[in-house]
Amino acid sequence: MKQANQIKNNRIMQLLTIFLTSASFTFGQTKAEDMVAYLDNAALIFFLLVIVIFIVLFFSHQKTEEEYKPFLKPLFSNLYNKLVDAAPVEKEMDILLDHDYDGIKELDNNLPPWWKFLFYGTIIFGIIYIIDYHLINSGKLQEAEYLEEVKLADLAKANMSGGKMVDENTVQLLKEPADLISGQATFTKLCTVCHGAKGEGLVGPNLTDDYWIHGGGIKNVFTTIKNGVPDKGMVSWKTQLTPAQMEEVGSYVISLHGTNPPNPKPPQGALWSDKTDSVKVQ
């Protein structure tokens, strides 16, 4: 008797452990702001809880293996028959179709209720999905989630450089010596191989004259640094530099205007007339 009770208690503890583990994992993977996912998980947890409570109560009233076997067998047998709804073997001749393929015969069984329930469930899910994601827009589509994650990643990247968030529309020409020195350090490390140590131009164009291939000014220069010019061999630096660093490099590049370095590369591009954001490194 004591051994039977021990087995029963062990089973109860195992079931409770599985339930609690499943519940914690399910909610742990759900974003706090995703109410639809929370409701779905809550329904799943409630269903699991009902099953666990039923089994726990059942086990608590049984003493031995032999006592609950006669109860479980008809219970699950009836449940199986209702879900499958297949004709008994002794009645198969009544639903036998006049089809014979190499000795394989076909029965005219009904569609299993479990399959129909699943099918109806997908229809209900589809209706809820359309209302939620396309009509009331309380849920976020994959593209919106992706763009939000990209924005958060950009923000996190900006936080690594002091929390400054800069893009093509908000970039400003920096004139503080510390910012220009920082931009010069990055330029020397990454850009001199193509533009020369003083911006005179090598493989890339001269950065000190009045001509620009992709437009002058801090916004155009920032955009060029960020997106690169793949067809000309210039890589995009947005995955290697923070927005603040690109702003510093762009400001340093603007500061090179009119410095007249030795052996400059001939002008390329179009004359840039807006010189209001040009500064010089002191």
CORSULTA-V107297 format. One line per field, one symbol per residue. ss: DSSP state (h for helix, s for strand, l for the rest). A space follows every 50 residues. Layout:
ss = ???
//
This chain:
ss = lhhhhhhhhhhhhhhhhhhhhhhhhhhhllllllhhhhhhhhhhhhhhhh hhhhhhhhhhllllhhhhhhhhhhhhhhhhhhhhllllhhhhhhhsssss sllsssslllllhhhhhhhhhhhhhhhhhhhhhhhllllllhhhhhhhhh hhhhhhhhhhllllllllllllllllhhhhhhhhhhhhhhlhhhhlllll llllllllllssllllhhhhhhhhhhhlshhhlsllllllllhhhhhhhh hhhhhllllllllllllllsslllllllllll
//
